[in-house]
Every structure is written in C-alpha cells, then in structure tokens.
C-alpha cells in the first residue's frame, strides 16, 4: 500500500479512525536523517498491507507537530485504535521500526 500524505484536514479520518494500525512519519524536506528514513518507510508501506503508513511534513503541518510534541525529526508514531501506541525518534533500521508495530 502506498504512503498517505497526512494533513490536519485528513488526520482524523486517515489515522484516528483507521481500522488498522497507522505508522506515521513526521519529517521535513531539509532533514538529512528524514531523507535517509524515507525509503525505509516507503518499503514498509509497500510490504505491509496490514498497516497504513502516513507521512506528515512538519513544515506544512505545524499544528499536528505541536499536538504530538514533535521536538526532533524524524519521529515515527504508531497509532492503534486512535491512540498513540508507540513512538521512536531519529533514524533507525527497518527492523526497529517494524518492532514498534508489535
């Protein structure tokens, strides 16, 4: 499944009301570690139909970044049943990200 661009307009529908776990990547264009993590997140999205993968550009979605206290990027948050289930800050290997979903 392809990544979904998450905005404040579609956040509730795409993330909070999702019937499957949602892995959300908070990132920015200028962030080096975000650029390294991007292909890993895309790979996870393509390989896992049991989850939804969303991307939040923190420069475009300042309010969402504030709402989830994003202080450093990349930050990956896993939502289950509309609630934060797990999160991770910084670039990590694919296995570490997949472990967040367990």
N, C-alpha and C positions, 0 to 999 in steps of 0.2 A: 504494500500500500504506500502511496506517495505521502510525503510530508504535507501537513496542513499549515498554512500561514494563519497564525492565531493573532487576533486583534481584540481590543476591548469590546468591539461590536459582536464578535462571534465567540468570545471566550466561554460564556455560559453554555451555549449550545454545543460547541466542539469539545470542551474539557469537562465542565461540571456536570453536564447531563449525558456524557458519553456512557454507553453500555459496556465499554471495555476500558481497561487501564489506559491512561494517556501519559506518554513521556513528553514533557515539554522542555525544549531547549531555549533558554534565554541567552541571546547572543547580540553581537553588533558587527557591522561591516569592518570596522577598523581594528578589531580584536584578533591578534595573532593566534592565541590558543583556540578561539572560536573557529577560525579558518581551518585549524588542524582537526577540530572535533566535527566539523560539518559533514565530511564524507563518512565518518563513522556513524553519525546519527542517520544519514541517508541510507546507509547499508542496513542498519537496524530496522528502519521503516520498511524497506523492500523485503526483508527476510521474515518479518513477523506480522502475520495477519491477525494475530490475537490481541494486538495492541494498536493504539493510534499514536502517531508521532506528530507533535506540533512544534512550530518554531515561532518565538516571539522576539522581534527586533526591539531591543530595549530603547534605542534612539527614537523609534516611531511610537512605541507603546510605553511611555514614561509612567503612566498611572498603573499599568499592570506590574511593571517592575517595582514600583513603590509598594503596591498591595502585597507582594510576596517578599518584600525586604531584600531585593536583589542588590547586593553590595559589590559583588565580584562576578565577572563573566569569564567563561561560560558557566552558567548554573543550570543543572538539569533537575527538574522536579517531576516525580511520578505522582499522578493523581489517580485514586481509586474511589469509586462511588462519590465523586465530587469533593473529595478531601485529599490533602497532601499526605501521601503515604511514605515518601522517601525523597531525599534530595542529595545532590553532590555538587561541589564547586570545583572548577578547574578542569583541565584536560585529563582524562583518564582513559585507559584502554577499554575496548569494546566489552570485554568480559565484566569489568567493574560496573559498567552502565547496565548491562543485562542483569547483573545481580541485584540492582535496585528494584527490579520488577518482581523479584521473588518475595 
